[in-house]
Amino acid sequence: MTSNRTCLSALAMLLASVALPTTSNATVTVLGWPGGSEETALRAAVETYNGTSGVADADKVELLFFNREGFYDKLQADMAAGSTAFDINLVATYSIGRYAPYMEPIDLGSEAEKTFGDAVLKTMQFDGKQYGVPTDLSLHFMYYRKDLMDALMQDEAGKKKYAELSQQFLGKALQPKDPDSWTWDDWAATSLYFSKQVNSESPVRYGTVLQMKNLLFNMMVFQSLPRAYGGDWTDKDGNVTVDSKAYRTGLELYKTLYDAGASPKDSLSYEYPETNAAFSSGQAATALQWNAAAADLMNPEISPAVAGVTGIVAPPAGPNGRADHIHGLGLGLNKNAKNKEGATRFLKWLATEEAALAYARSGGSPALVPEVVAKVAEARPDLVKLGAFASKYGYVMNGATSANALSIYELQAKEFTGYWAGQQSLDEALANTTSGMQTLLKK
């Protein structure tokens, strides 16, 4: 209890020091995510709200920020202690189950679905209840080299070699396609063709860059492959289902590409920055990477070798179509809020088109339905694809908002990387994952 009292005391002092100058009389306190575009956008949205006609002085909003380091643990400690220092708190898709006992579900009103769409709203749901407004979204783009693909599509000898390699490694003779029509096998065939170790005539060293480090966020990148084959964490009855044809197909395809040399040999230590560095060097033909990378990979000052020739499409399709992992940051209602009515009014406003556009124009990354994002498309073209991919292909695995979701991702990372590294068999990796998930989902 001593640590909790200390935490709350520090929080009260911090609250007194960070209130916005223009909202000194505010009585709705929002705990936000500090730093970067999220803080900038939230400040702008709050300024817009506080300046809106009809918002009572007693309902105006002030902001509070913790440090990023240890943020989630500190937040849980404060909420478990019954903190009333904030009315609204940050929540993330993979942490909703952890905080749900200390939060209240909210009704965002009819405008929410018209603004974000059902798939995006689900990133803030737990046990069928809405716990937050999805302010920022992360998903994955398939980045590819337009110049390389254009040249291949016009190269008859190249097409023949492509078919031969796909037959050799994948058991089927394939032909090059427009990347927006790729299946996962098409992507794999392309990755093999553009790898020097497989095809000595390739103009680049690697066909792709796989993020294979033992890291939970890499599992979010990988899992859209098995998802496209029908994979999920659990079935409707809560039974763990990762030991499936879908997961076996995805895991084996990654290993096939890695063993063939289609991705750098040190890919077992790769995550976000290494993937960006490898692709921006101009020596990789494709990369499945977070949407946030677009700003760097398509910036001629940061990535001069590829900025002008990089294309973006959604992840490839499987038998169950395309799938794109999505998770979001959002804001929800503290169960111990002092001003629940005022906080609820702000959260409902935050889920409206007006608020979402203000947030987007100030640098945030909300995933909006096409009709809404069109209104900021010129200033934020990246949000067009973000919103389109989220609404068409976005998913959240069953159990991925549970209290132990992060631990499950960590378990998968350990076991799957062990398989890719040749430290254990596929059967062992899936058996260990299944057993561990069964334990974690019962807690």
C-alpha positions as CSV (number, residue, x, y, z in Angstrom):
1,M,0.0,0.0,0.0
2,T,2.9,2.4,0.6
3,S,3.9,2.3,-3.1
4,N,0.3,3.0,-4.1
5,R,0.1,6.0,-1.8
6,T,3.4,7.3,-3.1
7,C,2.2,6.8,-6.7
8,L,-1.0,8.7,-6.0
9,S,0.8,11.5,-4.3
10,A,3.2,11.9,-7.2
11,L,0.2,11.8,-9.6
12,A,-1.5,14.6,-7.7
13,M,1.6,16.7,-7.9
14,L,2.0,16.0,-11.6
15,L,-1.7,16.9,-12.2
16,A,-1.2,20.3,-10.6
17,S,1.8,21.0,-12.9
18,V,0.4,19.9,-16.3
19,A,-3.1,21.3,-16.5
20,L,-3.5,23.3,-19.7
21,P,-3.4,27.1,-19.0
22,T,-6.7,27.6,-20.8
23,T,-8.6,25.0,-18.7
24,S,-7.7,25.9,-15.1
25,N,-11.4,25.4,-14.1
26,A,-11.7,22.1,-15.9
27,T,-13.2,19.2,-13.9
28,V,-12.9,16.4,-16.5
29,T,-9.3,15.1,-16.3
30,V,-7.9,12.9,-19.1
31,L,-4.8,10.8,-18.6
32,G,-3.2,10.5,-22.0
33,W,-0.3,8.8,-23.8
34,P,2.7,11.2,-23.5
35,G,4.9,12.3,-26.4
36,G,4.7,12.1,-30.1
37,S,1.7,12.6,-32.4
38,E,-0.8,11.1,-29.9
39,E,-0.1,13.9,-27.3
40,T,-0.1,16.7,-29.9
41,A,-3.4,15.5,-31.5
42,L,-5.1,15.0,-28.1
43,R,-4.1,18.5,-27.0
44,A,-5.6,19.9,-30.2
45,A,-8.8,17.9,-29.8
46,V,-9.3,19.0,-26.2
47,E,-8.8,22.7,-27.2
48,T,-11.5,22.2,-29.9
49,Y,-13.8,20.6,-27.4
50,N,-13.3,23.2,-24.7
51,G,-14.0,26.0,-27.2
52,T,-17.2,24.4,-28.4
53,S,-20.4,26.3,-27.7
54,G,-22.5,24.5,-25.1
55,V,-19.7,22.8,-23.1
56,A,-20.2,23.9,-19.5
57,D,-17.3,25.2,-17.6
58,A,-17.7,22.3,-15.1
59,D,-17.2,19.8,-18.0
60,K,-14.2,21.3,-19.7
61,V,-11.2,19.0,-20.0
62,E,-7.7,19.2,-18.7
63,L,-4.8,16.8,-19.5
64,L,-2.5,14.7,-17.5
65,F,0.5,12.6,-18.7
66,F,2.7,9.9,-17.1
67,N,6.1,9.0,-18.4
68,R,6.0,6.3,-21.0
69,E,8.5,4.1,-19.1
70,G,6.4,1.9,-16.8
71,F,3.2,3.6,-17.9
72,Y,1.0,0.5,-18.0
73,D,2.2,-0.9,-14.6
74,K,1.8,2.6,-13.0
75,L,-1.7,3.0,-14.4
76,Q,-2.8,-0.4,-13.2
77,A,-1.5,0.3,-9.7
78,D,-3.3,3.6,-9.5
79,M,-6.6,2.2,-10.8
80,A,-6.4,-0.8,-8.5
81,A,-5.9,1.6,-5.6
82,G,-9.1,3.5,-6.6
83,S,-7.4,6.6,-7.9
84,T,-9.8,9.6,-8.6
85,A,-7.0,11.7,-10.0
86,F,-8.3,11.2,-13.5
87,D,-11.8,10.6,-15.0
88,I,-10.6,9.2,-18.3
89,N,-7.6,7.0,-18.9
90,L,-5.6,5.6,-21.8
91,V,-6.3,2.0,-22.9
92,A,-4.9,-0.2,-25.6
93,T,-6.4,-3.2,-27.4
94,Y,-4.0,-5.6,-25.8
95,S,-4.4,-4.2,-22.3
96,I,-8.2,-3.8,-22.1
97,G,-8.7,-7.0,-20.2
98,R,-6.1,-5.9,-17.7
99,Y,-7.9,-2.6,-16.9
100,A,-11.5,-3.6,-17.4
101,P,-12.1,-4.4,-13.7
102,Y,-11.3,-0.7,-12.9
103,M,-13.3,0.8,-15.8
104,E,-16.9,1.3,-16.8
105,P,-18.2,0.3,-20.3
106,I,-19.5,3.2,-22.3
107,D,-22.2,3.9,-24.9
108,L,-20.5,6.0,-27.5
109,G,-23.7,6.8,-29.3
110,S,-24.9,6.3,-32.9
111,E,-22.2,8.4,-34.5
112,A,-19.3,6.2,-33.4
113,E,-19.9,3.4,-36.0
114,K,-20.5,6.0,-38.7
115,T,-17.1,7.5,-37.9
116,F,-14.9,4.5,-37.3
117,G,-16.7,1.4,-38.5
118,D,-17.4,-1.8,-36.6
119,A,-14.0,-3.4,-37.0
120,V,-12.2,-0.4,-35.5
121,L,-14.6,-0.1,-32.6
122,K,-13.9,-3.7,-31.7
123,T,-10.3,-2.9,-30.9
124,M,-11.7,-1.2,-27.8
125,Q,-14.1,-4.0,-26.7
126,F,-13.8,-6.6,-24.1
127,D,-16.4,-9.3,-23.3
128,G,-18.7,-7.7,-25.9
129,K,-18.6,-4.3,-24.1
130,Q,-17.2,-1.0,-25.4
131,Y,-14.5,0.3,-23.1
132,G,-13.0,3.1,-25.1
133,V,-12.9,5.5,-28.1
134,P,-10.3,4.3,-30.6
135,T,-8.1,7.4,-31.1
136,D,-5.1,5.9,-32.9
137,L,-4.7,2.7,-34.9
138,S,-1.8,0.5,-35.9
139,L,-1.9,-2.1,-38.6
140,H,0.4,-3.4,-41.4
141,F,1.2,-2.5,-44.9
142,M,2.8,-4.7,-47.5
143,Y,5.6,-2.4,-48.9
144,Y,7.0,-3.4,-52.3
145,R,9.3,-2.1,-55.0
146,K,7.2,-0.8,-57.9
147,D,10.1,-0.6,-60.2
148,L,11.2,-4.2,-59.7
149,M,7.6,-5.5,-60.2
150,D,7.1,-3.4,-63.3
151,A,10.3,-4.8,-64.8
152,L,9.4,-8.4,-64.0
153,M,6.0,-8.1,-65.5
154,Q,7.6,-7.2,-68.8
155,D,10.4,-9.8,-68.7
156,E,9.4,-13.1,-70.3
157,A,12.6,-14.9,-69.2
158,G,12.0,-13.6,-65.7
159,K,8.5,-15.0,-65.7
160,K,9.8,-18.4,-66.7
161,K,12.4,-18.3,-63.9
162,Y,9.7,-17.2,-61.5
163,A,7.5,-20.2,-62.4
164,E,10.5,-22.6,-62.0
165,L,11.4,-21.2,-58.6
166,S,7.9,-21.3,-57.3
167,Q,7.5,-24.9,-58.4
168,Q,10.7,-25.8,-56.7
169,F,10.1,-24.2,-53.4
170,L,6.3,-24.0,-53.2
171,G,5.2,-27.0,-55.3
172,K,3.3,-24.9,-57.8
173,A,4.3,-23.0,-60.9
174,L,3.1,-19.4,-60.4
175,Q,3.2,-16.3,-62.6
176,P,4.0,-12.7,-61.4
177,K,0.9,-10.6,-60.4
178,D,0.0,-7.1,-59.5
179,P,0.9,-6.9,-55.7
180,D,-2.7,-5.8,-54.9
181,S,-3.8,-9.3,-56.1
182,W,-1.2,-11.3,-54.3
183,T,-1.9,-14.4,-52.3
184,W,0.6,-15.4,-49.6
185,D,2.0,-17.9,-52.1
186,D,2.4,-15.1,-54.7
187,W,4.3,-13.0,-52.1
188,A,6.5,-16.0,-51.2
189,A,7.3,-16.7,-54.9
190,T,8.1,-13.0,-55.4
191,S,10.4,-13.0,-52.3
192,L,12.2,-16.1,-53.6
193,Y,12.7,-14.7,-57.1
194,F,14.2,-11.4,-55.8
195,S,16.7,-13.2,-53.6
196,K,20.3,-13.5,-54.8
197,Q,20.8,-16.8,-52.9
198,V,17.9,-18.3,-54.8
199,N,18.2,-16.4,-58.1
200,S,21.7,-15.1,-58.9
201,E,20.2,-12.7,-61.5
202,S,18.1,-10.8,-58.9
203,P,18.7,-7.1,-59.0
204,V,18.5,-6.9,-55.2
205,R,19.9,-9.2,-52.4
206,Y,16.7,-10.1,-50.7
207,G,13.1,-10.7,-51.6
208,T,11.7,-9.7,-48.2
209,V,12.6,-8.8,-44.7
210,L,11.1,-11.0,-42.0
211,Q,10.7,-9.8,-38.4
212,M,11.6,-13.0,-36.5
213,K,13.1,-11.7,-33.3
214,N,11.7,-13.2,-30.0
215,L,9.5,-10.1,-29.5
216,L,5.7,-10.0,-28.9
217,F,5.1,-7.2,-31.5
218,N,6.6,-9.4,-34.2
219,M,3.8,-11.9,-33.6
220,M,1.3,-9.2,-34.5
221,V,3.1,-8.8,-37.8
222,F,3.2,-12.5,-38.5
223,Q,-0.3,-13.6,-37.5
224,S,-2.1,-12.0,-40.4
225,L,-0.7,-14.9,-42.5
226,P,-2.3,-17.7,-40.5
227,R,-5.4,-15.5,-40.0
228,A,-5.9,-15.4,-43.8
229,Y,-6.0,-19.2,-43.7
230,G,-8.7,-19.2,-41.0
231,G,-6.4,-19.2,-37.9
232,D,-7.5,-17.8,-34.5
233,W,-6.3,-18.1,-30.9
234,T,-9.5,-19.8,-29.7
235,D,-12.8,-21.0,-31.0
236,K,-16.2,-19.7,-29.8
237,D,-16.1,-22.0,-26.8
238,G,-12.7,-20.7,-25.7
239,N,-10.7,-23.8,-26.8
240,V,-7.1,-22.9,-27.9
241,T,-6.8,-23.5,-31.7
242,V,-3.3,-22.4,-32.7
243,D,-2.3,-26.0,-33.4
244,S,-4.0,-25.8,-36.8
245,K,-3.4,-26.1,-40.5
246,A,-3.6,-22.3,-40.7
247,Y,-0.7,-21.7,-38.2
248,R,1.3,-24.6,-39.6
249,T,1.1,-23.1,-43.1
250,G,2.1,-19.7,-41.9
251,L,5.0,-20.9,-39.7
252,E,6.3,-23.2,-42.4
253,L,6.1,-20.5,-45.1
254,Y,8.3,-18.1,-43.0
255,K,10.8,-20.9,-42.4
256,T,10.9,-21.8,-46.1
257,L,11.8,-18.2,-47.0
258,Y,14.3,-17.8,-44.2
259,D,16.1,-21.1,-44.9
260,A,16.2,-20.3,-48.6
261,G,17.9,-16.9,-47.9
262,A,15.0,-14.8,-49.1
263,S,15.4,-12.7,-45.9
264,P,18.7,-11.7,-44.2
265,K,20.3,-14.5,-42.1
266,D,20.2,-12.2,-39.0
267,S,16.4,-11.8,-39.4
268,L,16.1,-13.8,-36.2
269,S,17.2,-10.5,-34.4
270,Y,15.0,-8.2,-36.6
271,E,12.1,-6.0,-35.5
272,Y,10.7,-2.7,-36.6
273,P,14.0,-0.6,-37.0
274,E,16.0,-3.4,-38.7
275,T,13.2,-4.0,-41.2
276,N,13.0,-0.3,-42.0
277,A,16.8,-0.1,-42.4
278,A,17.0,-3.1,-44.7
279,F,14.1,-2.0,-47.0
280,S,15.2,1.6,-47.1
281,S,18.7,0.5,-48.2
282,G,17.3,-0.6,-51.5
283,Q,18.3,-4.2,-51.2
284,A,14.9,-5.8,-50.5
285,A,11.9,-6.2,-52.8
286,T,9.1,-6.4,-50.2
287,A,8.5,-6.0,-46.4
288,L,5.5,-6.6,-44.3
289,Q,5.8,-3.7,-41.9
290,W,3.8,-1.4,-39.6
291,N,1.9,1.5,-41.2
292,A,3.9,4.0,-39.1
293,A,6.9,3.2,-41.3
294,A,5.4,4.8,-44.4
295,A,6.4,8.3,-43.2
296,D,10.1,7.2,-43.4
297,L,10.1,4.7,-46.2
298,M,8.4,7.2,-48.6
299,N,10.3,10.2,-47.5
300,P,13.1,11.0,-50.1
301,E,15.2,12.7,-47.4
302,I,15.2,9.7,-45.1
303,S,15.0,6.9,-47.7
304,P,16.3,8.3,-51.0
305,A,17.0,4.8,-52.4
306,V,13.3,3.7,-52.3
307,A,11.0,6.6,-51.5
308,G,10.0,7.2,-55.1
309,V,9.5,3.6,-56.0
310,T,7.7,2.2,-52.9
311,G,4.2,0.9,-53.3
312,I,1.7,0.0,-50.5
313,V,-1.0,-2.6,-50.5
314,A,-2.8,-4.6,-47.8
315,P,-1.3,-7.9,-46.7
316,P,-1.8,-10.8,-49.2
317,A,-4.8,-13.1,-49.3
318,G,-5.3,-16.6,-48.2
319,P,-8.3,-19.0,-48.6
320,N,-10.2,-16.8,-46.1
321,G,-9.3,-13.6,-47.9
322,R,-7.1,-10.8,-46.6
323,A,-6.5,-10.1,-42.9
324,D,-4.7,-7.2,-41.3
325,H,-3.9,-7.2,-37.6
326,I,-5.2,-4.0,-35.9
327,H,-4.8,-2.6,-32.5
328,G,-5.5,0.7,-31.1
329,L,-4.9,3.3,-28.4
330,G,-8.0,4.8,-27.0
331,L,-9.5,6.6,-24.0
332,G,-12.1,5.1,-21.6
333,L,-13.9,5.8,-18.4
334,N,-12.3,5.3,-14.9
335,K,-14.8,3.5,-12.6
336,N,-13.8,5.9,-9.8
337,A,-14.1,9.1,-11.9
338,K,-15.3,12.1,-10.0
339,N,-17.2,13.5,-13.0
340,K,-18.6,10.5,-14.9
341,E,-21.3,12.5,-16.6
342,G,-18.9,15.1,-17.9
343,A,-16.3,12.5,-18.9
344,T,-19.0,10.5,-20.8
345,R,-20.0,13.6,-22.7
346,F,-16.4,14.2,-23.7
347,L,-15.9,10.5,-24.8
348,K,-19.1,10.6,-26.9
349,W,-17.9,13.8,-28.6
350,L,-14.5,12.2,-29.2
351,A,-16.3,9.5,-31.2
352,T,-17.9,12.0,-33.5
353,E,-16.8,13.0,-37.0
354,E,-16.0,16.5,-35.8
355,A,-13.6,15.3,-33.2
356,A,-12.0,12.6,-35.3
357,L,-11.2,15.1,-38.1
358,A,-9.7,17.5,-35.6
359,Y,-7.6,14.8,-34.2
360,A,-6.4,13.6,-37.6
361,R,-5.6,17.2,-38.8
362,S,-3.3,17.5,-35.8
363,G,-1.2,14.4,-36.5
364,G,-3.2,11.6,-34.9
365,S,-3.8,8.3,-36.6
366,P,-7.5,7.5,-36.3
367,A,-8.9,4.8,-38.6
368,L,-11.9,6.4,-40.2
369,V,-14.5,5.1,-42.6
370,P,-14.0,6.2,-46.3
371,E,-16.6,8.9,-46.2
372,V,-15.0,10.6,-43.3
373,V,-11.3,10.1,-44.1
374,A,-12.0,11.6,-47.6
375,K,-12.3,15.0,-45.8
376,V,-8.6,14.9,-44.8
377,A,-7.3,12.8,-47.7
378,E,-5.2,15.6,-49.2
379,A,-3.5,16.5,-46.0
380,R,-3.2,12.9,-44.7
381,P,-3.1,10.4,-47.6
382,D,-1.7,7.7,-45.3
383,L,-5.0,7.7,-43.4
384,V,-6.9,6.8,-46.5
385,K,-5.2,3.4,-46.7
386,L,-5.2,3.0,-42.9
387,G,-9.0,3.4,-42.7
388,A,-9.7,1.3,-45.8
389,F,-7.6,-1.6,-44.7
390,A,-8.9,-1.5,-41.2
391,S,-12.5,-1.5,-42.2
392,K,-12.1,-4.2,-44.9
393,Y,-9.5,-6.5,-43.4
394,G,-9.0,-5.5,-39.8
395,Y,-9.4,-8.2,-37.1
396,V,-8.6,-8.9,-33.4
397,M,-7.9,-12.5,-32.4
398,N,-10.2,-14.1,-29.9
399,G,-8.6,-13.6,-26.6
400,A,-6.3,-10.8,-27.7
401,T,-8.0,-8.3,-25.4
402,S,-7.8,-10.6,-22.4
403,A,-5.8,-9.7,-19.2
404,N,-2.9,-11.9,-20.3
405,A,-2.9,-11.0,-24.0
406,L,0.6,-9.5,-23.9
407,S,1.9,-12.7,-22.1
408,I,0.3,-14.8,-24.9
409,Y,2.1,-12.8,-27.6
410,E,5.4,-13.2,-25.6
411,L,4.8,-17.0,-25.4
412,Q,4.2,-17.3,-29.1
413,A,7.3,-15.2,-29.9
414,K,9.4,-17.5,-27.8
415,E,8.1,-20.7,-29.3
416,F,7.8,-19.6,-32.9
417,T,11.2,-18.0,-33.0
418,G,12.6,-21.2,-31.5
419,Y,11.1,-23.1,-34.5
420,W,12.3,-20.7,-37.1
421,A,15.8,-20.9,-35.5
422,G,15.8,-24.7,-35.7
423,Q,15.9,-25.1,-31.9
424,Q,12.7,-27.2,-31.8
425,S,10.3,-28.9,-34.2
426,L,7.0,-27.4,-35.4
427,D,5.1,-29.9,-33.4
428,E,7.0,-29.0,-30.3
429,A,6.5,-25.2,-30.9
430,L,2.7,-25.6,-31.3
431,A,2.3,-28.0,-28.4
432,N,4.2,-25.6,-26.1
433,T,2.2,-22.7,-27.3
434,T,-1.1,-24.5,-26.9
435,S,-0.3,-25.6,-23.4
436,G,0.9,-22.1,-22.3
437,M,-2.1,-20.4,-23.8
438,Q,-4.5,-22.7,-22.0
439,T,-2.9,-21.7,-18.7
440,L,-2.8,-18.0,-19.5
441,L,-6.4,-17.8,-20.7
442,K,-7.6,-19.4,-17.5
443,K,-6.1,-16.7,-15.3
